[in-house]
Amino acid sequence: MEKSRCTQQLAFNLLFGLWFTCCLAQTTPSNTATPAPSPSPSPQSQNERLKVRLAGYPRKHNEGRVELFYKGEWGTICDDDFSISNANVLCRQLGFVSATGWTHSAKYGKGQGKIWLDNVLCNGGEKSIDSCKSRGWGNSDCTHDEDAGVVCKDERIPGFVDSNVIDVQTSNKIEEVRLRPVVAMAKKRLPITEGVVEVKHKDGWAQICDLGWTIKNTRVVCGMLGFPHEKKVNKNFYKLYLERQKSYFHVHSVACTGTEVHLAACPLEFSKRNATSSCEGGMAAVVSCMPGPQFMQNSGLKKKLKTSVKLKGGARLGEGRVEVLKDNEWGTVCDDRWSLQSASVVCRELGFGSAKEALTGARMGQGMGPIYMNEVKCLGQEKSIWNCPFKNITSEDCQHMEDAAVRCSVPYMGLESLIRIVGGRSNYEGRVEVQVGSKWGTVCSTGWTTKEAMVVCRQLGLGYSMHAINETWYWDSSNVTEMIMSGVKCTGNEMSLSQCQHHKTVSCQKSAAKFAAGVICSDTASDLILNAPLVQQTVYIEDRPLHMLYCAAEEDCLSKSAAKANWPYGHRRLLRFSSQIHNIGRADFKPKAGRHSWVWHACHGHYHSMDIFTHYDLLNANGSKVAEGHKASFCLEDTDCQEGVSKRYECANFGDQGITVGCWDLYRHDIDCQWIDITDVKPGNYILQIVINPNHEVAESDFTNNAMKCNCKYDGHRIWLHNCHVGEQQSQNTKIYQMLM
């Protein structure tokens, strides 16, 4: 039986949320309420080019807050109606070939002085920003909280001589900051939480004079180094030590407010070149920080954070989509006015430092369920995002394509230096080698799965694991070392492979070099999620005659007792429902095996691209299975997509199989094997559990949302489902749930 295709979108899709797309490259803004813009009269004569510069911290040379020089004064551009077309014009003015992105809400810090342009509308082909339409010079209703920035492609226009990149304080930029410990024991332990504050200067490191140093300065330094809190420090101890050391003071005074995400964003006074007095009456600034629970060296002090906020979908430690808990249900935060200050409050609440980036536009994948907050405006000192002012969401305000995310500063643990991947075709793949003591060696691939590979990619800062490789004979083996680790078993959340369980003594059935473990990493991954309300709405019981189930029996879609039935007489009782599986991640979901290894099933007339795509289970109160079913991906394709997304996968004519980002695959209730055989189940209360990608054969950015559970009542004739929820969306009335992977 071929897979039925849905001819119209089911009405209860509205329960799952409306889907929209936002094209960053659009040139026509949707906001039609602003006054009709007109071309900006050029402030310069034809012979004089408009001056543009990039400013703000922290940033790289090809990104920053946009500042324009007009009437003898530097000013900024408001982010209202800003677009990638505007960014392209500005980047070319700055001597770069094009833009790769743009930022809003003063990501690079708030500017000063005038806001010269607002509601700027460029087509993208203009030679200067003042040729684009706008409200006119100096005509703006914005504040510096809305200063726009650009990210330019780091490639200069050939022959561009008169560089327009005018930097601020080019000789006095503070980019790298560290703590230098002075106690012998502290030097050997990571993370370093206390020491002399040093800034990178020229080819070495220099100190900061502590005259006027405040706890606010300490908070900023700790935050940028990955620590949520500061501690008091014993200055007398350090004074004795520093009197015997020679200090070079590059920074004379610091005046942070405590909410900055980087020392460079604070007002700084640098030492003068010919100054004879270095730090009279003071000494080098010293800081002590309190690490978050997961970074504490004393394992006895470690405790699990109980917060109403979490990060989801991120590949690296301290990054992800922001999700908040309300009324025992997790939801997301809209990115309108999402700033570094608000992001930093989230980071510190979770035991990290200040935010490095406040990400918008669902950069860490789209969430599910409610969107609780909009226009969050934290000052930076709050203990929780719930203490910050915000607006409640209405259905018109935001969609999940606007989910906010963060990248937090995390302590340097040196974990990436204890592992490497070698022999691959790129830096993102290779055979895994670990360091044990002073010795490097390979890892046994017996039992090597996606979970272990995920930890490797995270430890190396290479994103997600696309594949866990069990044979690496086809990669360069000229430098193969001996096997020094085996029996590795990870939960998938560890920071390093050494934190996973493994054998004390190496024991590997296939210890030859070609069976060493390997990985292929990727910056992006898919993320599948089931439409739970649809399951609840479509469930029913069917008594199906055995003579109609020969094909299903051949594909092992009936319970074991069916083999003893008096075929073709009698029937089986089937629990049926529709399942709609969405890909809300950042990469297409594709079967692990290539089409050359797909298996043709003549009975249903299609190819199976995965052995098991979904598990269907009926559980009792103890969590034990009383009935089960499964779904092979016998037709994994794009049934439909959200607005603006095109279908890419179709099974017909041996087509490619998969689910595109922003699309979903619908298995209707009337398809063969879309059921659980409950012929032998007695009346009672049960739990219906559906698990997508149960064996983690294909990488996803988040496996915690792969399971859906419902309370189920069966009276022997009818069945009722209630409280259907996905992953961690748990109800107080349902305490017995546990993930059965």
N, C-alpha and C positions, 0 to 999 in steps of 0.2 A: 504494500500500500504506500503510495507516495505521500509525502508530508503535505497536509492541507495548508494552504496559504490564506492568511486573513485578508478579506477584501475591504474591510473598513476597520478603522481603529476602534477597539472596544471602549465603550463609554467609561468603564471604570478605570481606564488608564489615568483619568483625572485624579484618582486616588493616589497614584504614584507620583504625580507632579507633571506639570507641563514642561516640555523641553524646548529650548531655543538655542540658537547659536549666535555668537557675537564675532564678527569678522574684524580683527584688529586693523586690517588694511583698508577698511572702508574709507572712502574719501568724503562722503556726505554724512554729516552728523545727523542723529535722529532727533535732536532737540530743536524743535521748530518754534519754541516759545521765545527765543532770543531775538532781539531786533535784527532786522536785515543788515548784515555786515556790508561794509563798503571797502574798497581798496585803501590800504594805509598809505597816506602820502609819504614819500620817502623823506627821511629826516636829513639826508646827506645830499650834497651836490652830486652830479653825475660822475665827477672825478674821484669822489671819496666813498669808499665802501662802508656799509654799516658794520660797526664793530660788534662782534659776538664773542662770548667767552663761556667756558664751563667752570662751575664753581661747586662748592659743597664738599662734605666729607661724611663717611669714608667713600672713596670712589677711585676708579682707574682713570688714566689720562683721556680715554675716549668716551667718558660718560660724565654726567653731572647736571646740576641745575643750570638752566639756560639764562644768561644775563645779556642784556642789550645796552649799548651806550648811546644815549639820546639826550640832546641839550646839556651836554657836559656832565651827565649823571648816569650811573649804572642802575638798571632796574630789571625786573623779571617778567615772565609771561604766565598768565593764569592758565590752569589746566582745563577750563571749561571748553568743550568741543574740540579738545586737542586730539590729533590723530597721527598715524604713522606717516601720512603725507607731509604734515608739518615737520615731523622729525627728520624726514629725508631732506627737505629744503635746508633746515638748520645744519645738519651734518655736512652737507656739501659746502655750505658757507664756511664751515670750520675746517674744510680741507679733507674730509673723509668721503669715501665713495658712496656711502649710503647709511641708513639707520637700521638697526636690528630691533629697536624697541623704544618706548618712551615711558615716562613715569609721571605719576600725579601725586597730589597731597604732600608736596615738599619732601619727597623721599630723601633727597640729598641735603636736607636742612632748609630752614626758612631763610629767604633772602632779606635784604634791607632796602629801604628807599622806595622808589616808585614801582608800581606794577604797570609796565608800559603798554602791554597788549592783552586783550581778552577776546574770547570767541574767534580765535584765528582760524581761518578756513583756507587751506592751500590745496591746490590740485596735485601738487607733487613735482611739477615741472618748473616752478618759479626759480629764478636765480638768487633771490633774496627773500627773507621772511617779510620784509616791508612791501613786497609786491603782492602779498596774499591779502585776502579780505579780512577785516577785523572791525571792532567797534571804534577804532581810531586810537591814536597815541594818547595814553594817560586816561582813557575812558574805561574804567573797570569797576565791577562791584565785588571784587574778590579780596581776600586777605592773603598774607604770605603763607598760610597753611595750604594754599592751593597752587603753589609754585610748580611749574612744569619742568621736567628734565628730559634728557634724551640719552640713549645708548647708541653710539655709532659703531659701525663695523670698523675693526682695527686695521684699516687699509687706507693708505693715503691716496689722494687723487694724483696720478702721475703729472709731474711738472707744476704742482701747486706750490708756488714760491712764497707768497706773502701769507704765511700761516695766520689764521685768525684766532688760533687757540691762545687766549690770554689767560694765564692761570693766576690765582691769587696766592701770594706768599710762596712762590715757587722754590725758594731756597730754604724755607722753613716748614716743610710739610712733615707731619707726624703720621707715619704709616704703621710701623712695627713697634710694639711695646711688649716688654717682658718683665717678669719678676726674677731677680737673681738671688737665689738663696745663699745664705752664708753659713748655715749649720750643716756639717758634713752629712748627717743622716738625711736632711731634707733634700740635698742635691741628688740623692739616689732614688728618691720616691717621686712618682708622678700620680696625680697632677701636683705641680708646684703651687702652693697656696699662699706662701709668704716670702717676702724678700724686698730687695731694693728695686724701685721702679726705674727701668732703663728704657730709653728710646733709641731707635736706630738712627745714627747720624754719620754721614759719610761712609767710611768703611768699618766703623766700629759702633760702640754703644756709649751713650752719655747719660748722665743723671739729671734729675729734676731737683731744684732747690725747694726745700720744704717750708720756707717762710710763707706763712699764710695758708698752708695746706689744710684742707678741711675734710670732714668725713664724706662730703659730697664728691670730692675728687676721688676718694678711695672707692666709693660706690661705682663710679664710672669705670675706673681701672679694673675693678673686680668683674664688673658686668661684661666688658669687652673681652676678658680672658675666660669667660664661661662660668663665672660664679654668681649665684643669686644674691649673696649677702656679704657684708664686710664685717671684720672683727677688729677689736682694739689691738694695738701692737705695743710691745715693750720697747719704747724708744731708747731707754737707757742702755739696754743691751746692745742695740745697733750703734749707738753713739760711740761706745768704747771700740767697737770693731771698725767703724768708719773713720775714726780719728787716725787709725794706722794705715788707712787706704788713701790713695790719691783719686779724687773725684774730678770729673770734667762735667761742668754744668752747661747743658745746652738750653734748657728751659728754666727761666727765672721765676715765673709764677704761673699758677693755674687757677682759674676761677669757674669751676663747673657748677651747674645748678643741681646736678645729681640725676637728671633725666636724659642726658646725652647717651648715645649708644657707642661713642668712640671718643677717646681723649682729644682727637683732632677737632671735634666739634665744639670743644670748650674754648673760651677766650684764653689765649696763651701769650705770655711775654717771653720772647727769646733773648738769650744773652747777646750783648753787643760784642762786635768783633774785637774791639780794643779795650774791653772792660778789664780793669785790674782786680776788682773785687768779684769773686766767684759766687759765694753764698755766705756772706758775713753774718755771723750770729745764727746760722742754720746748718743743716746737713742734708744729705741726700734723702729724698722722700722714700719712706718705707711703708709697705701695705701688707695687710693680712686679710685673706678672704675665707669665707665659709663655703665649702663645696656643697652641691646638691646631694641628696641621699645616695644616689647611685654611683657617685664618685668618691664617697668617703673611704679612706684607707682602712679604717677599723670596721671590719665586717659586722661587728656587734652593734655598731651604731646605725647600720643601714636599715631603713624601713621603707615600706612601699608608700609612695605618696597617695593620699586620698584627696583628690581634687575634683572639682566639677568642670574641669577642662582637660582636653587631651589632644594629641596630634595624630593624624591618620594619613596614610598614603605616602609618607615620605620614605625615601630610600636610605637616607643617612640619619645618624643620631641627631636629635634636636631639630628636625624639620618635619613639616607636614601640614595638612589641612587642619584648621582650628575647629574643634567641636566642643560644644558646651552642653552641660546637663541641666535639664529643667523638668520638674515633675516626673522624674525617673525615666526620661527619654532624651537621647542625645540628638542634637541638631547642630547646624552650622552658623557661621557669621557672614553677613554680606560685606563685600569689600568697599562699599561706598565710604570714602574718607578714612580708609584703613591706613594707619600710619606706623612708623617705627616705634613711637611711644606706646601705642596700644599693643603692638606685637611684643614689645619688651616686657610688658606686664604679664602676658601669657607665658613668655619664656621663663621669667623668674619664678612664676607660680609653679612651673613644672620642674624647677631645680636646675635650670640652665642660667646662662648669663643674659645680657641684653640681646636684642634682635639684630642680626646682620642685614636681614631683608624682610620687608613686609610685602608679601606676594599677593597679587590680585588675579582675577579672571580664572579661578579654579586651576591655578598652576600646579597644584598637587592633586588634581583629580576632583571630580564633583562628588559632593556628599549626597546623603539621602535624608528623607524625613523632613522635619520642620527647619526653617531658617529663623533663628530666635532674635538676632541682633542686627541692627543697621546703623550706620554712622556712629560707630563707637569712637568716643573721644577721651581716651585716657590721658592723664597728665604725665604718667610715668612712674609715680610713687605708689600707686594703688597696689594692694596685696592680691587682688583678684580682678579679672576682667568684669566680673559682676558688680564691682564697686565703681566702675566707670560709667559716665553718662552714655546712653545709647537710645536709639529709637526702636520701637517695636515694629515688626514687619507686617505689612499687608500683602495680599497676594499679588498686587501690581508692582510692588517695590523691587523685588529681587527674585532671581532664579538661581539654581545651583551652579550655573555657569559663572556666577559672580562670587563663589565661595572664597573666603580669605584664607591665606596660609602664611606660615612664617619659616624663616631659617634662623635658628638661635646660635649664639656663640656658645661653644662647648669647650671644656678644658682640654688642653693638649695631653693626650695619654700615651703617645708614642706607639699606638697599636699597629699602625700601618707599617712600621719598620720591622715587625716580627713576622711578616708574611709577604709573599710575592707570587706573581704568576708569570711563567716563562714559556717560551716556545711557540706562542700563538702568533696569529697574523697581525694582530693589533694590540694596543695596550689594554684592551677590554677583554682579552681571552688568553687562556693558557693553562698549563699544568700548575697545580697549587704546590708551593713549597713553603714550609714553615721553619722557624728557628726555635730550636729547643736547646737552651744553654747557649753555647757558641757554635752549635752545629746546625746546618741547613739540610733539609731532606724532604722527600715527597710524602703524600698521604694516601693510605690505602683506600681504594674506591668501593670496597664492599660496604653496602648500606649507605653509600653517598647519594643524597637526595637534594631536592630543591632547597630544603631548609638549611642544610649545611652550606650549600653554594651561596644562599642569600647572605649568610654571615660573612663569608669571604669577601663578597662584593662590597658589603657595608664597611668592613674593616679597612678595605683598600680605598674607600671613598669613590667607588665606581658605580654606584647606583644599585640596580636590582640584578638578580641572577636570571638570565633568560634560559640557561640550560645547565644542568648538573651533568658533567661528563664522566663516564665510568671507564672509558678507554681513551688513552691519549697517545697511542702509537703513531698517529698521523701528524703530530706536532714535532718540531725540532727536538731531538733528544741528545744532542751533542754534549750537553752539560747536565745530564740526568744524575741526580744524587741518590743515595740509598733511602729506603722508606723508613721514616722515623715516627710516624703517627698512624694509629689504626683505631677502629671501633668508634669513630667520631659520630656522635648523636647530639643534635642541637634542637632546641625548641624553635629557633628562628629569630629570637629576639636578642641574642647575645651580642655584645660589642666586639668580641674577638673569638676566633676558633678555639683558643686555649681555654675559654670559659665553658665550652661544651664538654659533655662527657666524652671520655676516650680511654682506651686501654692504658694501663700503667706500663705494660710490656707489649711491644709491637707483636701483633698476631694477625697475619693476613693470608687468606687462602690463595689469592692471586697476587703474589708479591713482586712479580715481574714489573719492570719499569713501565711497560705499555699499559698496565692496569692502574697507574697512579690517577688520583682524582684530578679533575680539571673543571674549569668554569668558563662560561661566556656571560659577561655582564652587559648591562644596558642602562642608559639614563632614564628610560621610560618603561612602563609596564602596563598591561591591561588590568582591569578590575571588574569582575563580573558580580552582578547582584540580581537577586530574584524579586519580581514584583509580588510581594506578599499579599496585598489586598486582592489581587487577581486570583490567587489560589483559593483564598477564603470564599470568594464570590462564585467560583465555578465548580466547587466540589459536589459530587453526587455518587451514588452507588448504581452499578449496572450488573445484572446477572447475564453473562454472555455465554451462549452455547459453545460447547467444546468444539463442535465441527467448524467454528469460525476462528479457532485459536491455534491451528496447526503451525502457522507461521510464527506466532508469538512464542509457542513452546520451543520451536527450533532455535529461537534466539534467547532462550532461557529467561523469559519475562514472566513466568508463572512460578508459584511456590512449589516446593519439592513434592508435595502430596499430589500434584497434578499428574505426575508420572504413573501413579497407581490408579488413576481414574479409568472408567470404562469408556474409552474413546470409541466412537465420536459422540456417545450419549452423555447426558448430564450438562452441567454448566460450571462456571467459576464466578465467584462474586468479586468484582473489581471496584476499588476505590479510585475514581477518576477525577481529574482536574486539569486545568490549563496551566502551563508554566511559561512565563515571559522573562527572558534573561537579558538584562541590559549590560552593556560595556560602558562603564562610567570612568574608565581609567584614561591613560594618555598614550596607549599603544593598542593596536588591533590584537584581539585574542585569536591565535591561530593554533591548530593542533601541533603537538610536538613533532609527530612523525610527518615526513614529507609524503606527497601523494603516491610516490612509488611504492610505499609500504601499506597503503590503505587496502582494506579487505572488502571485496565485492560480496554482497549478500543478495543472492538471486531471489530469495523469498520476498523481500521488500523492494528489490530493484534499485539498490543504492549502495554507496560505499560507506563503510565505517572508518572514520579517521582517528577515533580514540576508542580504546577498549571500554572505558567507563567515563562518561561525562558527568553524570549525576547519580547520586544515591537517593532512593526514596525509602524511608523506614517508618514503621509504626512502633512506638516504644511504650512500655508500661511505666508505672510510677517509679520503678527502680532503674529506669534507663535501659532495660534489656529489650532487644528486638522481639516483637511478636509476629511481624510480617515485614517483608522487604521487597523492594523492586530496584531497578536500575535503568539508566538510559545511556546507551552508547550514542556517540554523536553521529547518528546515521544520516543526519542532514543538518550540519551546522552552518547557518547562513543568516544574512540580513533580511529579516521579514519586513521590517520597516525602520525608519530613522527619524530622529528629531529634525525639525525644520532646518533646511540649509545643508544637511549632510546627505551625501549620495551613497547608495548601496554599492558594496564592492564584492560581496561574496554571494554566490548562488550555486547550489549543488547540481542543477541540471546540466546534462552533457559533460559529466566529469569535471564540473567547475571547481574553482578554489573554494575551500571551506574556511569559515572564521566568522567573527563578529567585529564590525568596524566600531571605532570609538563614536559614541553618540547614536548607535543603532541597537536593535534588540532582535533576538531570535524567539519566535513564538511557537511552542509546541502545544497545539490545541488538545483539548480533552478527548477528542475523538480519534487521535492517532494511536496506532498500535504501540503497546508498551508504555504509554503515558498513564501509568496506573500502579497500584499496589494490589496484589492478589490477597484479599482478606477472607477467603473462603473458610479458613480454619480459625478465624478470630472470634472469640466470644464477646458478647455485649459487655460494655464497660467504658471507663474513661482512659484515654490514651494521649500520647503526644505524636503528632505527625512531624517528622523531620525530613527536610530536603537539603542535601549538601551538594553544591556545585564544585566541579573540579576536585573531588574528594581526595585524590592521591597526590595533589599538587603537581601534576605532570607538567602543567603550563604555569609559568611564573605570573604572579599577580602582585600588585602593589599592596594589597590588603587581603589577607585570607580570613580575617575575623568576620567579614560580612558574607562569607560563602554559605553559611547555614541559615535556614529559615525553620522556625518551629511554630506549631499551633497547638492549642488545647483542642482535644478531639473527644466527642461523646458519641458512642455507637450503641443503639438500642436493639440491634439485631435486624432492623428493617431500614432505618434511616441513620444519617450521620450528620453531625453539626461540628463546624470548626469555629473557634473564636480566639481572639488574642494572637493572631498571626503576626510574627515579628521577625526581623532579620538580624542576625549577628548579636550584637550587644544591646539591642533595644529590648531590654527585659522588663517584665512587669513584676510588681510586688506580689501579685497573686500566683506567680509561677516561679517557684524556688528550686525546682528539681532539675532545671535544664543544665545540661553539660554537653560540650561539643564532642561528638564521636567522630574522630577523624580516621 
